[in-house]
Amino acid sequence: MADTTLIDATTDGTATPAHGVGLSEAAVAKVRSLREKDARDDLRFRIAVQPGGCSGLTYEYSFDERLLDGDATVDFGGVEVVVDKMSVDHLNGTTIDFVDTIEKQGFQIDNPNASGGCACGDSFH
């Protein structure tokens, strides 16, 4: 079972707003390892909600070196997580974990704002 202990997040004191997304220690470690693999410790972990999927909305993850107007950021021990202004309300209170088991591998999202989902587990509404 994955360690779901959340990392304490801190903001950097700038005018950039913070978001309400939490990352587990396992998720932070996975993001760090992916950045190290690309030798790019300057990249931010961007999480967004996009239209699509069988339930209406899907999660999107990417690495990004930019900050866009209205982005909300939180630093998790050197891993900066960015959420765009359109996704913040959909993701507030969400916890992201990373699991690596025989049955499943990948980022797992626990989103209290999702009122339903589909069998694939990749989309919600």
Phi and psi in radians as a Rosetta constraint file:
Dihedral C 1 N 2 CA 2 C 2 CIRCULARHARMONIC -1.268 0.35
Dihedral N 2 CA 2 C 2 N 3 CIRCULARHARMONIC 2.619 0.35
Dihedral C 2 N 3 CA 3 C 3 CIRCULARHARMONIC -1.369 0.35
Dihedral N 3 CA 3 C 3 N 4 CIRCULARHARMONIC 2.029 0.35
Dihedral C 3 N 4 CA 4 C 4 CIRCULARHARMONIC -1.776 0.35
Dihedral N 4 CA 4 C 4 N 5 CIRCULARHARMONIC 0.300 0.35
Dihedral C 4 N 5 CA 5 C 5 CIRCULARHARMONIC -1.095 0.35
Dihedral N 5 CA 5 C 5 N 6 CIRCULARHARMONIC 2.272 0.35
Dihedral C 5 N 6 CA 6 C 6 CIRCULARHARMONIC -1.474 0.35
Dihedral N 6 CA 6 C 6 N 7 CIRCULARHARMONIC 2.480 0.35
Dihedral C 6 N 7 CA 7 C 7 CIRCULARHARMONIC -1.381 0.35
Dihedral N 7 CA 7 C 7 N 8 CIRCULARHARMONIC 2.430 0.35
Dihedral C 7 N 8 CA 8 C 8 CIRCULARHARMONIC -1.188 0.35
Dihedral N 8 CA 8 C 8 N 9 CIRCULARHARMONIC 2.242 0.35
Dihedral C 8 N 9 CA 9 C 9 CIRCULARHARMONIC -1.719 0.35
Dihedral N 9 CA 9 C 9 N 10 CIRCULARHARMONIC 2.541 0.35
Dihedral C 9 N 10 CA 10 C 10 CIRCULARHARMONIC -2.317 0.35
Dihedral N 10 CA 10 C 10 N 11 CIRCULARHARMONIC 2.592 0.35
Dihedral C 10 N 11 CA 11 C 11 CIRCULARHARMONIC -1.650 0.35
Dihedral N 11 CA 11 C 11 N 12 CIRCULARHARMONIC 2.800 0.35
Dihedral C 11 N 12 CA 12 C 12 CIRCULARHARMONIC -1.554 0.35
Dihedral N 12 CA 12 C 12 N 13 CIRCULARHARMONIC 0.089 0.35
Dihedral C 12 N 13 CA 13 C 13 CIRCULARHARMONIC 1.484 0.35
Dihedral N 13 CA 13 C 13 N 14 CIRCULARHARMONIC 0.055 0.35
Dihedral C 13 N 14 CA 14 C 14 CIRCULARHARMONIC -1.517 0.35
Dihedral N 14 CA 14 C 14 N 15 CIRCULARHARMONIC -3.089 0.35
Dihedral C 14 N 15 CA 15 C 15 CIRCULARHARMONIC -1.396 0.35
Dihedral N 15 CA 15 C 15 N 16 CIRCULARHARMONIC -0.026 0.35
Dihedral C 15 N 16 CA 16 C 16 CIRCULARHARMONIC -1.176 0.35
Dihedral N 16 CA 16 C 16 N 17 CIRCULARHARMONIC 2.222 0.35
Dihedral C 16 N 17 CA 17 C 17 CIRCULARHARMONIC -1.201 0.35
Dihedral N 17 CA 17 C 17 N 18 CIRCULARHARMONIC 2.709 0.35
Dihedral C 17 N 18 CA 18 C 18 CIRCULARHARMONIC -1.655 0.35
Dihedral N 18 CA 18 C 18 N 19 CIRCULARHARMONIC 2.797 0.35
Dihedral C 18 N 19 CA 19 C 19 CIRCULARHARMONIC -2.032 0.35
Dihedral N 19 CA 19 C 19 N 20 CIRCULARHARMONIC 3.031 0.35
Dihedral C 19 N 20 CA 20 C 20 CIRCULARHARMONIC -1.848 0.35
Dihedral N 20 CA 20 C 20 N 21 CIRCULARHARMONIC 0.544 0.35
Dihedral C 20 N 21 CA 21 C 21 CIRCULARHARMONIC -1.625 0.35
Dihedral N 21 CA 21 C 21 N 22 CIRCULARHARMONIC 2.370 0.35
Dihedral C 21 N 22 CA 22 C 22 CIRCULARHARMONIC -1.952 0.35
Dihedral N 22 CA 22 C 22 N 23 CIRCULARHARMONIC 2.582 0.35
Dihedral C 22 N 23 CA 23 C 23 CIRCULARHARMONIC -2.095 0.35
Dihedral N 23 CA 23 C 23 N 24 CIRCULARHARMONIC 2.392 0.35
Dihedral C 23 N 24 CA 24 C 24 CIRCULARHARMONIC -1.341 0.35
Dihedral N 24 CA 24 C 24 N 25 CIRCULARHARMONIC 2.902 0.35
Dihedral C 24 N 25 CA 25 C 25 CIRCULARHARMONIC -1.035 0.35
Dihedral N 25 CA 25 C 25 N 26 CIRCULARHARMONIC -0.679 0.35
Dihedral C 25 N 26 CA 26 C 26 CIRCULARHARMONIC -1.130 0.35
Dihedral N 26 CA 26 C 26 N 27 CIRCULARHARMONIC -0.685 0.35
Dihedral C 26 N 27 CA 27 C 27 CIRCULARHARMONIC -1.184 0.35
Dihedral N 27 CA 27 C 27 N 28 CIRCULARHARMONIC -0.733 0.35
Dihedral C 27 N 28 CA 28 C 28 CIRCULARHARMONIC -1.080 0.35
Dihedral N 28 CA 28 C 28 N 29 CIRCULARHARMONIC -0.775 0.35
Dihedral C 28 N 29 CA 29 C 29 CIRCULARHARMONIC -1.085 0.35
Dihedral N 29 CA 29 C 29 N 30 CIRCULARHARMONIC -0.689 0.35
Dihedral C 29 N 30 CA 30 C 30 CIRCULARHARMONIC -1.175 0.35
Dihedral N 30 CA 30 C 30 N 31 CIRCULARHARMONIC -0.765 0.35
Dihedral C 30 N 31 CA 31 C 31 CIRCULARHARMONIC -1.069 0.35
Dihedral N 31 CA 31 C 31 N 32 CIRCULARHARMONIC -0.757 0.35
Dihedral C 31 N 32 CA 32 C 32 CIRCULARHARMONIC -1.034 0.35
Dihedral N 32 CA 32 C 32 N 33 CIRCULARHARMONIC -0.782 0.35
Dihedral C 32 N 33 CA 33 C 33 CIRCULARHARMONIC -1.167 0.35
Dihedral N 33 CA 33 C 33 N 34 CIRCULARHARMONIC -0.632 0.35
Dihedral C 33 N 34 CA 34 C 34 CIRCULARHARMONIC -1.155 0.35
Dihedral N 34 CA 34 C 34 N 35 CIRCULARHARMONIC -0.710 0.35
Dihedral C 34 N 35 CA 35 C 35 CIRCULARHARMONIC -1.142 0.35
Dihedral N 35 CA 35 C 35 N 36 CIRCULARHARMONIC -0.729 0.35
Dihedral C 35 N 36 CA 36 C 36 CIRCULARHARMONIC -1.109 0.35
Dihedral N 36 CA 36 C 36 N 37 CIRCULARHARMONIC -0.650 0.35
Dihedral C 36 N 37 CA 37 C 37 CIRCULARHARMONIC -1.041 0.35
Dihedral N 37 CA 37 C 37 N 38 CIRCULARHARMONIC -0.651 0.35
Dihedral C 37 N 38 CA 38 C 38 CIRCULARHARMONIC -1.580 0.35
Dihedral N 38 CA 38 C 38 N 39 CIRCULARHARMONIC -0.001 0.35
Dihedral C 38 N 39 CA 39 C 39 CIRCULARHARMONIC 0.931 0.35
Dihedral N 39 CA 39 C 39 N 40 CIRCULARHARMONIC 0.763 0.35
Dihedral C 39 N 40 CA 40 C 40 CIRCULARHARMONIC -2.331 0.35
Dihedral N 40 CA 40 C 40 N 41 CIRCULARHARMONIC 1.443 0.35
Dihedral C 40 N 41 CA 41 C 41 CIRCULARHARMONIC -1.394 0.35
Dihedral N 41 CA 41 C 41 N 42 CIRCULARHARMONIC 0.013 0.35
Dihedral C 41 N 42 CA 42 C 42 CIRCULARHARMONIC -1.562 0.35
Dihedral N 42 CA 42 C 42 N 43 CIRCULARHARMONIC -0.075 0.35
Dihedral C 42 N 43 CA 43 C 43 CIRCULARHARMONIC -1.457 0.35
Dihedral N 43 CA 43 C 43 N 44 CIRCULARHARMONIC 2.473 0.35
Dihedral C 43 N 44 CA 44 C 44 CIRCULARHARMONIC -1.682 0.35
Dihedral N 44 CA 44 C 44 N 45 CIRCULARHARMONIC 2.639 0.35
Dihedral C 44 N 45 CA 45 C 45 CIRCULARHARMONIC -1.615 0.35
Dihedral N 45 CA 45 C 45 N 46 CIRCULARHARMONIC 1.914 0.35
Dihedral C 45 N 46 CA 46 C 46 CIRCULARHARMONIC -1.711 0.35
Dihedral N 46 CA 46 C 46 N 47 CIRCULARHARMONIC 2.292 0.35
Dihedral C 46 N 47 CA 47 C 47 CIRCULARHARMONIC -2.122 0.35
Dihedral N 47 CA 47 C 47 N 48 CIRCULARHARMONIC 2.301 0.35
Dihedral C 47 N 48 CA 48 C 48 CIRCULARHARMONIC -2.470 0.35
Dihedral N 48 CA 48 C 48 N 49 CIRCULARHARMONIC 2.842 0.35
Dihedral C 48 N 49 CA 49 C 49 CIRCULARHARMONIC -1.961 0.35
Dihedral N 49 CA 49 C 49 N 50 CIRCULARHARMONIC 2.270 0.35
Dihedral C 49 N 50 CA 50 C 50 CIRCULARHARMONIC -2.204 0.35
Dihedral N 50 CA 50 C 50 N 51 CIRCULARHARMONIC 2.610 0.35
Dihedral C 50 N 51 CA 51 C 51 CIRCULARHARMONIC -1.092 0.35
Dihedral N 51 CA 51 C 51 N 52 CIRCULARHARMONIC 2.465 0.35
Dihedral C 51 N 52 CA 52 C 52 CIRCULARHARMONIC 2.507 0.35
Dihedral N 52 CA 52 C 52 N 53 CIRCULARHARMONIC -3.078 0.35
Dihedral C 52 N 53 CA 53 C 53 CIRCULARHARMONIC 1.337 0.35
Dihedral N 53 CA 53 C 53 N 54 CIRCULARHARMONIC 3.011 0.35
Dihedral C 53 N 54 CA 54 C 54 CIRCULARHARMONIC -1.342 0.35
Dihedral N 54 CA 54 C 54 N 55 CIRCULARHARMONIC -0.226 0.35
Dihedral C 54 N 55 CA 55 C 55 CIRCULARHARMONIC -1.899 0.35
Dihedral N 55 CA 55 C 55 N 56 CIRCULARHARMONIC -0.002 0.35
Dihedral C 55 N 56 CA 56 C 56 CIRCULARHARMONIC 2.010 0.35
Dihedral N 56 CA 56 C 56 N 57 CIRCULARHARMONIC -0.633 0.35
Dihedral C 56 N 57 CA 57 C 57 CIRCULARHARMONIC -2.359 0.35
Dihedral N 57 CA 57 C 57 N 58 CIRCULARHARMONIC 2.558 0.35
Dihedral C 57 N 58 CA 58 C 58 CIRCULARHARMONIC -2.249 0.35
Dihedral N 58 CA 58 C 58 N 59 CIRCULARHARMONIC 2.755 0.35
Dihedral C 58 N 59 CA 59 C 59 CIRCULARHARMONIC -1.569 0.35
Dihedral N 59 CA 59 C 59 N 60 CIRCULARHARMONIC 2.502 0.35
Dihedral C 59 N 60 CA 60 C 60 CIRCULARHARMONIC -2.280 0.35
Dihedral N 60 CA 60 C 60 N 61 CIRCULARHARMONIC 2.307 0.35
Dihedral C 60 N 61 CA 61 C 61 CIRCULARHARMONIC -2.057 0.35
Dihedral N 61 CA 61 C 61 N 62 CIRCULARHARMONIC 2.504 0.35
Dihedral C 61 N 62 CA 62 C 62 CIRCULARHARMONIC -2.783 0.35
Dihedral N 62 CA 62 C 62 N 63 CIRCULARHARMONIC 2.902 0.35
Dihedral C 62 N 63 CA 63 C 63 CIRCULARHARMONIC -1.788 0.35
Dihedral N 63 CA 63 C 63 N 64 CIRCULARHARMONIC 2.454 0.35
Dihedral C 63 N 64 CA 64 C 64 CIRCULARHARMONIC -2.550 0.35
Dihedral N 64 CA 64 C 64 N 65 CIRCULARHARMONIC 2.399 0.35
Dihedral C 64 N 65 CA 65 C 65 CIRCULARHARMONIC -1.627 0.35
Dihedral N 65 CA 65 C 65 N 66 CIRCULARHARMONIC -0.159 0.35
Dihedral C 65 N 66 CA 66 C 66 CIRCULARHARMONIC -1.715 0.35
Dihedral N 66 CA 66 C 66 N 67 CIRCULARHARMONIC 2.733 0.35
Dihedral C 66 N 67 CA 67 C 67 CIRCULARHARMONIC -2.023 0.35
Dihedral N 67 CA 67 C 67 N 68 CIRCULARHARMONIC 2.225 0.35
Dihedral C 67 N 68 CA 68 C 68 CIRCULARHARMONIC -1.741 0.35
Dihedral N 68 CA 68 C 68 N 69 CIRCULARHARMONIC 2.801 0.35
Dihedral C 68 N 69 CA 69 C 69 CIRCULARHARMONIC -0.997 0.35
Dihedral N 69 CA 69 C 69 N 70 CIRCULARHARMONIC 2.190 0.35
Dihedral C 69 N 70 CA 70 C 70 CIRCULARHARMONIC 1.576 0.35
Dihedral N 70 CA 70 C 70 N 71 CIRCULARHARMONIC -0.056 0.35
Dihedral C 70 N 71 CA 71 C 71 CIRCULARHARMONIC -1.106 0.35
Dihedral N 71 CA 71 C 71 N 72 CIRCULARHARMONIC 2.496 0.35
Dihedral C 71 N 72 CA 72 C 72 CIRCULARHARMONIC -1.876 0.35
Dihedral N 72 CA 72 C 72 N 73 CIRCULARHARMONIC 2.377 0.35
Dihedral C 72 N 73 CA 73 C 73 CIRCULARHARMONIC -2.279 0.35
Dihedral N 73 CA 73 C 73 N 74 CIRCULARHARMONIC 2.623 0.35
Dihedral C 73 N 74 CA 74 C 74 CIRCULARHARMONIC -2.498 0.35
Dihedral N 74 CA 74 C 74 N 75 CIRCULARHARMONIC 2.391 0.35
Dihedral C 74 N 75 CA 75 C 75 CIRCULARHARMONIC -1.696 0.35
Dihedral N 75 CA 75 C 75 N 76 CIRCULARHARMONIC 2.230 0.35
Dihedral C 75 N 76 CA 76 C 76 CIRCULARHARMONIC -1.971 0.35
Dihedral N 76 CA 76 C 76 N 77 CIRCULARHARMONIC 1.418 0.35
Dihedral C 76 N 77 CA 77 C 77 CIRCULARHARMONIC 0.991 0.35
Dihedral N 77 CA 77 C 77 N 78 CIRCULARHARMONIC 0.781 0.35
Dihedral C 77 N 78 CA 78 C 78 CIRCULARHARMONIC 1.709 0.35
Dihedral N 78 CA 78 C 78 N 79 CIRCULARHARMONIC -0.104 0.35
Dihedral C 78 N 79 CA 79 C 79 CIRCULARHARMONIC -1.890 0.35
Dihedral N 79 CA 79 C 79 N 80 CIRCULARHARMONIC 1.890 0.35
Dihedral C 79 N 80 CA 80 C 80 CIRCULARHARMONIC -1.525 0.35
Dihedral N 80 CA 80 C 80 N 81 CIRCULARHARMONIC 2.159 0.35
Dihedral C 80 N 81 CA 81 C 81 CIRCULARHARMONIC -1.837 0.35
Dihedral N 81 CA 81 C 81 N 82 CIRCULARHARMONIC 2.242 0.35
Dihedral C 81 N 82 CA 82 C 82 CIRCULARHARMONIC -2.032 0.35
Dihedral N 82 CA 82 C 82 N 83 CIRCULARHARMONIC 2.357 0.35
Dihedral C 82 N 83 CA 83 C 83 CIRCULARHARMONIC -2.216 0.35
Dihedral N 83 CA 83 C 83 N 84 CIRCULARHARMONIC 2.251 0.35
Dihedral C 83 N 84 CA 84 C 84 CIRCULARHARMONIC -1.255 0.35
Dihedral N 84 CA 84 C 84 N 85 CIRCULARHARMONIC 2.780 0.35
Dihedral C 84 N 85 CA 85 C 85 CIRCULARHARMONIC -1.081 0.35
Dihedral N 85 CA 85 C 85 N 86 CIRCULARHARMONIC -0.479 0.35
Dihedral C 85 N 86 CA 86 C 86 CIRCULARHARMONIC -1.343 0.35
Dihedral N 86 CA 86 C 86 N 87 CIRCULARHARMONIC -0.377 0.35
Dihedral C 86 N 87 CA 87 C 87 CIRCULARHARMONIC -1.708 0.35
Dihedral N 87 CA 87 C 87 N 88 CIRCULARHARMONIC -0.267 0.35
Dihedral C 87 N 88 CA 88 C 88 CIRCULARHARMONIC -0.955 0.35
Dihedral N 88 CA 88 C 88 N 89 CIRCULARHARMONIC -0.855 0.35
Dihedral C 88 N 89 CA 89 C 89 CIRCULARHARMONIC -1.115 0.35
Dihedral N 89 CA 89 C 89 N 90 CIRCULARHARMONIC -0.613 0.35
Dihedral C 89 N 90 CA 90 C 90 CIRCULARHARMONIC -1.237 0.35
Dihedral N 90 CA 90 C 90 N 91 CIRCULARHARMONIC -0.430 0.35
Dihedral C 90 N 91 CA 91 C 91 CIRCULARHARMONIC -1.898 0.35
Dihedral N 91 CA 91 C 91 N 92 CIRCULARHARMONIC -0.145 0.35
Dihedral C 91 N 92 CA 92 C 92 CIRCULARHARMONIC -0.980 0.35
Dihedral N 92 CA 92 C 92 N 93 CIRCULARHARMONIC 2.270 0.35
Dihedral C 92 N 93 CA 93 C 93 CIRCULARHARMONIC 1.519 0.35
Dihedral N 93 CA 93 C 93 N 94 CIRCULARHARMONIC -0.037 0.35
Dihedral C 93 N 94 CA 94 C 94 CIRCULARHARMONIC -1.319 0.35
Dihedral N 94 CA 94 C 94 N 95 CIRCULARHARMONIC 2.477 0.35
Dihedral C 94 N 95 CA 95 C 95 CIRCULARHARMONIC -2.030 0.35
Dihedral N 95 CA 95 C 95 N 96 CIRCULARHARMONIC 2.320 0.35
Dihedral C 95 N 96 CA 96 C 96 CIRCULARHARMONIC -2.012 0.35
Dihedral N 96 CA 96 C 96 N 97 CIRCULARHARMONIC 2.240 0.35
Dihedral C 96 N 97 CA 97 C 97 CIRCULARHARMONIC -2.124 0.35
Dihedral N 97 CA 97 C 97 N 98 CIRCULARHARMONIC 2.866 0.35
Dihedral C 97 N 98 CA 98 C 98 CIRCULARHARMONIC -2.144 0.35
Dihedral N 98 CA 98 C 98 N 99 CIRCULARHARMONIC 2.223 0.35
Dihedral C 98 N 99 CA 99 C 99 CIRCULARHARMONIC -2.037 0.35
Dihedral N 99 CA 99 C 99 N 100 CIRCULARHARMONIC 2.564 0.35
Dihedral C 99 N 100 CA 100 C 100 CIRCULARHARMONIC -2.471 0.35
Dihedral N 100 CA 100 C 100 N 101 CIRCULARHARMONIC 1.520 0.35
Dihedral C 100 N 101 CA 101 C 101 CIRCULARHARMONIC -2.212 0.35
Dihedral N 101 CA 101 C 101 N 102 CIRCULARHARMONIC 3.065 0.35
Dihedral C 101 N 102 CA 102 C 102 CIRCULARHARMONIC -1.086 0.35
Dihedral N 102 CA 102 C 102 N 103 CIRCULARHARMONIC -0.664 0.35
Dihedral C 102 N 103 CA 103 C 103 CIRCULARHARMONIC -1.353 0.35
Dihedral N 103 CA 103 C 103 N 104 CIRCULARHARMONIC -0.572 0.35
Dihedral C 103 N 104 CA 104 C 104 CIRCULARHARMONIC -2.721 0.35
Dihedral N 104 CA 104 C 104 N 105 CIRCULARHARMONIC 2.504 0.35
Dihedral C 104 N 105 CA 105 C 105 CIRCULARHARMONIC -2.396 0.35
Dihedral N 105 CA 105 C 105 N 106 CIRCULARHARMONIC 2.346 0.35
Dihedral C 105 N 106 CA 106 C 106 CIRCULARHARMONIC 2.483 0.35
Dihedral N 106 CA 106 C 106 N 107 CIRCULARHARMONIC -3.137 0.35
Dihedral C 106 N 107 CA 107 C 107 CIRCULARHARMONIC -1.302 0.35
Dihedral N 107 CA 107 C 107 N 108 CIRCULARHARMONIC 2.336 0.35
Dihedral C 107 N 108 CA 108 C 108 CIRCULARHARMONIC -2.005 0.35
Dihedral N 108 CA 108 C 108 N 109 CIRCULARHARMONIC 2.312 0.35
Dihedral C 108 N 109 CA 109 C 109 CIRCULARHARMONIC -1.966 0.35
Dihedral N 109 CA 109 C 109 N 110 CIRCULARHARMONIC 2.271 0.35
Dihedral C 109 N 110 CA 110 C 110 CIRCULARHARMONIC -1.970 0.35
Dihedral N 110 CA 110 C 110 N 111 CIRCULARHARMONIC 1.778 0.35
Dihedral C 110 N 111 CA 111 C 111 CIRCULARHARMONIC -1.979 0.35
Dihedral N 111 CA 111 C 111 N 112 CIRCULARHARMONIC 1.897 0.35
Dihedral C 111 N 112 CA 112 C 112 CIRCULARHARMONIC -1.206 0.35
Dihedral N 112 CA 112 C 112 N 113 CIRCULARHARMONIC -0.213 0.35
Dihedral C 112 N 113 CA 113 C 113 CIRCULARHARMONIC -1.495 0.35
Dihedral N 113 CA 113 C 113 N 114 CIRCULARHARMONIC -0.225 0.35
Dihedral C 113 N 114 CA 114 C 114 CIRCULARHARMONIC -1.330 0.35
Dihedral N 114 CA 114 C 114 N 115 CIRCULARHARMONIC 2.119 0.35
Dihedral C 114 N 115 CA 115 C 115 CIRCULARHARMONIC -1.564 0.35
Dihedral N 115 CA 115 C 115 N 116 CIRCULARHARMONIC -0.131 0.35
Dihedral C 115 N 116 CA 116 C 116 CIRCULARHARMONIC -3.109 0.35
Dihedral N 116 CA 116 C 116 N 117 CIRCULARHARMONIC 2.932 0.35
Dihedral C 116 N 117 CA 117 C 117 CIRCULARHARMONIC -2.601 0.35
Dihedral N 117 CA 117 C 117 N 118 CIRCULARHARMONIC -2.896 0.35
Dihedral C 117 N 118 CA 118 C 118 CIRCULARHARMONIC -2.187 0.35
Dihedral N 118 CA 118 C 118 N 119 CIRCULARHARMONIC 3.052 0.35
Dihedral C 118 N 119 CA 119 C 119 CIRCULARHARMONIC -1.118 0.35
Dihedral N 119 CA 119 C 119 N 120 CIRCULARHARMONIC -0.520 0.35
Dihedral C 119 N 120 CA 120 C 120 CIRCULARHARMONIC -1.230 0.35
Dihedral N 120 CA 120 C 120 N 121 CIRCULARHARMONIC -0.430 0.35
Dihedral C 120 N 121 CA 121 C 121 CIRCULARHARMONIC 1.405 0.35
Dihedral N 121 CA 121 C 121 N 122 CIRCULARHARMONIC 0.039 0.35
Dihedral C 121 N 122 CA 122 C 122 CIRCULARHARMONIC -1.743 0.35
Dihedral N 122 CA 122 C 122 N 123 CIRCULARHARMONIC -0.141 0.35
Dihedral C 122 N 123 CA 123 C 123 CIRCULARHARMONIC -2.329 0.35
Dihedral N 123 CA 123 C 123 N 124 CIRCULARHARMONIC 2.853 0.35
Dihedral C 123 N 124 CA 124 C 124 CIRCULARHARMONIC -2.689 0.35
Dihedral N 124 CA 124 C 124 N 125 CIRCULARHARMONIC 3.016 0.35
